[in-house]
Amino acid sequence: MSIRSNFADVGARITELGRQGPYVAARALTLSLKDGQGAFKGEMETKLDRPTSYALNGTFVKGANKNNLEGRLWVKDNPFGKGTPADRFLLPHVFGGGRGHKGMERMLQGAGMMPQGWYAVPAAGAQLDGNGNMKRGQIRQMLSQLKVQRGAGHESRASGSTRSNRTIARQGVTYFALPEGNRGLPPGIYLKRRFGHGTAVRPVLVFVDQVQYQKLLEFFEVTTNTVTRRFPVHFAEGLAQVQAEVGLR
């Protein structure tokens, strides 16, 4: 999102300030964008269910400078950074509609354990953290047993060896995939838990052909209104500071 601020008297005041003018304007715009960033963070805290700190910090501000009086505020979209880019899980809440596929979903699809283009939704057997997301430890354990884990293996990797079988038996949980469902069970990932009197099967992930999000976050409205309201304040403060400095000389 690029916000351009044009107020009727800004250009004239910048000219009056001479070389200090662009600095004052750039500072005011940068501070205003940061205010907008903070306002959107508040919007997420209010509208989303237990958002993670990673999500709350999912926006980025590029400040203005004296040579380019334009600042930018946008949802982080760098696919080469650590973690899932914020635009993949925040923008569906901004625009509504579907979302992109998560890394776990792409791995399951690549292994043929999940229909291409489908999505995985946590089910009754999923262990959720305080933010309502599936716990990473369970994801690692599940993918390891299914032999689709990237990088170094988990201690429960189902290699078929005697040691691996003992580890899985000790944990008492076995994961298996039903890409097309079976005997009334919908497509998904299931766990089988052993008890002294038998076993129980619970769904961990259920596969669905689409997910739809309703628009929850007023990104453009909240940030634009905040920037428009705060820019004159920051500009007036900068203007007063420059005028005071000139008066002291």
C-alpha positions as CSV (number, residue, x, y, z in Angstrom):
1,M,0.0,0.0,0.0
2,S,1.4,3.4,-1.0
3,I,-0.1,6.5,0.7
4,R,0.5,9.8,-0.9
5,S,-0.5,12.8,1.3
6,N,-1.4,16.1,-0.4
7,F,-2.6,18.9,1.9
8,A,-3.5,22.3,0.5
9,D,-1.0,24.3,2.5
10,V,1.9,21.8,2.7
11,G,3.6,22.7,-0.5
12,A,3.7,26.4,0.4
13,R,5.0,25.8,3.9
14,I,7.7,23.5,2.6
15,T,8.8,26.2,0.3
16,E,8.8,28.8,3.1
17,L,11.1,26.5,5.2
18,G,13.7,26.3,2.5
19,R,16.1,23.4,2.9
20,Q,14.4,22.3,6.1
21,G,11.1,21.9,4.4
22,P,11.6,18.4,2.9
23,Y,13.0,17.2,6.2
24,V,9.9,18.3,8.1
25,A,7.6,16.8,5.5
26,A,9.5,13.5,5.3
27,R,9.6,13.2,9.1
28,A,5.8,14.0,9.4
29,L,4.9,11.4,6.7
30,T,7.1,8.7,8.2
31,L,5.7,9.2,11.7
32,S,2.2,9.3,10.3
33,L,2.7,5.9,8.6
34,K,4.0,4.5,11.8
35,D,0.8,5.7,13.5
36,G,-1.1,3.9,10.8
37,Q,0.9,0.8,11.4
38,G,0.0,1.0,15.1
39,A,-3.6,1.5,14.3
40,F,-3.7,-1.6,12.1
41,K,-2.1,-3.6,14.8
42,G,-4.9,-2.5,17.1
43,E,-7.4,-3.6,14.4
44,M,-5.8,-7.0,14.4
45,E,-5.9,-7.3,18.2
46,T,-9.6,-6.4,18.2
47,K,-10.8,-8.4,15.2
48,L,-8.6,-11.6,15.1
49,D,-8.8,-14.5,17.5
50,R,-5.7,-14.5,19.6
51,P,-3.3,-13.2,16.9
52,T,0.4,-14.2,17.3
53,S,3.1,-11.6,17.7
54,Y,4.3,-12.7,14.3
55,A,1.0,-11.7,12.8
56,L,0.8,-8.4,14.7
57,N,4.3,-7.5,13.4
58,G,3.3,-8.5,9.9
59,T,3.5,-5.0,8.4
60,F,6.4,-2.9,7.3
61,V,7.0,0.9,7.0
62,K,9.4,2.4,4.5
63,G,9.9,6.0,5.6
64,A,10.0,9.0,3.3
65,N,13.2,11.1,2.8
66,K,14.0,14.6,1.7
67,N,14.5,13.5,-1.9
68,N,11.3,11.4,-2.1
69,L,8.4,12.6,-0.1
70,E,6.5,9.3,-0.3
71,G,6.3,6.6,2.4
72,R,4.9,3.1,2.1
73,L,3.0,0.9,4.5
74,W,2.3,-2.7,3.4
75,V,1.9,-6.2,4.6
76,K,5.2,-8.1,4.6
77,D,5.4,-10.3,1.5
78,N,9.0,-11.5,1.3
79,P,8.9,-15.2,0.5
80,F,12.6,-15.6,1.3
81,G,12.4,-14.5,4.9
82,K,12.0,-16.8,7.9
83,G,8.4,-18.1,8.4
84,T,5.4,-17.8,6.2
85,P,5.1,-14.3,4.6
86,A,2.4,-12.3,6.5
87,D,0.5,-11.5,3.3
88,R,-0.5,-15.2,2.9
89,F,-2.5,-15.3,6.1
90,L,-3.4,-11.6,6.6
91,L,-4.6,-10.5,3.2
92,P,-7.5,-13.1,3.1
93,H,-8.8,-11.2,6.2
94,V,-8.3,-7.9,4.4
95,F,-9.9,-8.8,1.1
96,G,-11.9,-11.9,2.0
97,G,-11.9,-15.0,-0.2
98,G,-9.4,-17.9,-0.2
99,R,-5.8,-18.1,1.0
100,G,-2.5,-19.5,-0.3
101,H,-1.3,-23.0,0.6
102,K,0.8,-23.5,3.7
103,G,4.2,-25.2,3.6
104,M,2.8,-28.3,5.3
105,E,0.0,-28.5,2.8
106,R,2.4,-28.3,-0.1
107,M,4.5,-31.1,1.4
108,L,1.6,-33.4,1.9
109,Q,0.4,-32.7,-1.7
110,G,3.9,-33.4,-3.0
111,A,4.0,-36.7,-1.2
112,G,0.6,-37.7,-2.7
113,M,-1.1,-37.7,0.7
114,M,-3.4,-34.8,0.1
115,P,-5.4,-33.9,-3.1
116,Q,-3.7,-31.2,-5.2
117,G,-5.1,-27.8,-4.6
118,W,-6.9,-28.8,-1.4
119,Y,-6.5,-27.4,2.1
120,A,-5.9,-28.9,5.6
121,V,-8.1,-27.8,8.5
122,P,-7.3,-28.8,12.1
123,A,-9.7,-31.3,13.6
124,A,-10.4,-32.9,17.0
125,G,-7.0,-34.6,17.2
126,A,-5.0,-31.5,16.6
127,Q,-3.1,-30.0,19.5
128,L,-3.6,-26.2,19.5
129,D,-1.4,-23.6,21.1
130,G,-2.5,-20.5,22.9
131,N,-3.1,-18.7,19.6
132,G,-5.3,-21.5,18.2
133,N,-2.7,-22.8,15.8
134,M,-1.6,-26.4,15.6
135,K,1.5,-27.0,17.8
136,R,4.8,-27.3,15.9
137,G,5.8,-30.3,17.9
138,Q,2.8,-32.3,16.7
139,I,3.3,-31.1,13.1
140,R,6.9,-32.3,13.2
141,Q,6.0,-35.6,14.7
142,M,3.2,-36.1,12.2
143,L,5.2,-35.3,9.1
144,S,8.1,-37.4,10.4
145,Q,6.0,-40.5,10.8
146,L,4.5,-39.9,7.4
147,K,8.0,-39.5,6.0
148,V,7.5,-36.1,4.5
149,Q,9.6,-34.1,7.0
150,R,12.2,-31.8,5.6
151,G,15.7,-31.6,6.9
152,A,16.8,-33.3,10.1
153,G,14.4,-36.0,11.2
154,H,12.3,-36.2,14.4
155,E,13.0,-39.0,16.9
156,S,9.7,-40.6,15.9
157,R,10.6,-40.9,12.1
158,A,8.9,-44.0,10.8
159,S,11.9,-45.5,9.0
160,G,10.7,-49.1,9.5
161,S,13.6,-49.9,11.7
162,T,13.2,-51.8,15.0
163,R,14.4,-48.7,16.9
164,S,11.9,-46.5,15.0
165,N,9.0,-48.9,15.7
166,R,10.0,-49.0,19.4
167,T,9.9,-45.2,19.6
168,I,6.5,-44.9,18.0
169,A,5.2,-47.7,20.2
170,R,6.5,-45.9,23.3
171,Q,4.7,-42.7,22.2
172,G,1.5,-44.6,21.7
173,V,0.5,-42.6,18.7
174,T,0.6,-43.5,15.0
175,Y,-0.3,-41.1,12.2
176,F,-1.7,-42.2,8.8
177,A,-3.1,-40.4,5.8
178,L,-6.4,-41.1,3.9
179,P,-6.0,-38.9,0.8
180,E,-9.5,-40.0,-0.5
181,G,-11.1,-41.0,2.8
182,N,-12.2,-44.5,3.7
183,R,-15.2,-46.2,5.3
184,G,-17.1,-43.0,6.2
185,L,-14.0,-41.1,7.2
186,P,-13.4,-37.9,5.2
187,P,-10.0,-37.3,3.5
188,G,-7.4,-36.2,6.0
189,I,-4.6,-37.2,8.4
190,Y,-5.5,-39.4,11.4
191,L,-3.9,-40.6,14.5
192,K,-4.3,-44.0,16.2
193,R,-3.8,-43.9,19.9
194,R,-3.2,-47.1,21.9
195,F,-4.9,-47.7,25.3
196,G,-4.7,-50.7,27.6
197,H,-8.2,-51.8,26.4
198,G,-7.8,-51.1,22.7
199,T,-7.2,-48.2,20.2
200,A,-9.0,-45.0,19.2
201,V,-8.8,-43.1,15.9
202,R,-9.2,-39.3,15.7
203,P,-8.8,-36.9,12.8
204,V,-5.9,-34.5,13.1
205,L,-6.4,-32.7,9.8
206,V,-9.4,-32.8,7.5
207,F,-8.9,-32.0,3.8
208,V,-11.3,-29.6,2.1
209,D,-11.4,-28.4,-1.5
210,Q,-11.7,-24.7,-0.5
211,V,-11.5,-22.3,2.4
212,Q,-13.2,-19.0,2.4
213,Y,-12.5,-16.1,4.7
214,Q,-14.8,-13.1,5.3
215,K,-13.3,-9.7,5.3
216,L,-12.5,-8.8,8.9
217,L,-9.7,-6.3,8.8
218,E,-10.2,-2.7,7.5
219,F,-6.6,-2.2,6.5
220,F,-7.0,0.6,4.0
221,E,-9.7,2.4,5.9
222,V,-7.9,2.3,9.3
223,T,-4.5,3.2,8.0
224,T,-5.6,5.9,5.5
225,N,-7.8,7.6,8.1
226,T,-5.0,7.5,10.7
227,V,-2.3,8.9,8.3
228,T,-4.6,11.6,7.1
229,R,-5.5,12.7,10.7
230,R,-1.9,12.5,12.1
231,F,0.0,14.1,9.2
232,P,-1.0,17.7,9.9
233,V,-0.2,17.2,13.6
234,H,3.3,15.9,12.9
235,F,3.9,18.5,10.3
236,A,2.8,21.3,12.6
237,E,5.1,20.0,15.3
238,G,8.0,19.9,12.9
239,L,7.2,23.3,11.6
240,A,7.1,24.8,15.1
241,Q,10.4,23.1,16.0
242,V,12.2,24.6,12.9
243,Q,10.7,28.0,13.5
244,A,11.9,27.9,17.2
245,E,15.4,26.9,16.1
246,V,15.5,29.7,13.5
247,G,14.3,32.2,16.2
248,L,17.1,31.2,18.6
249,R,19.8,32.0,16.1
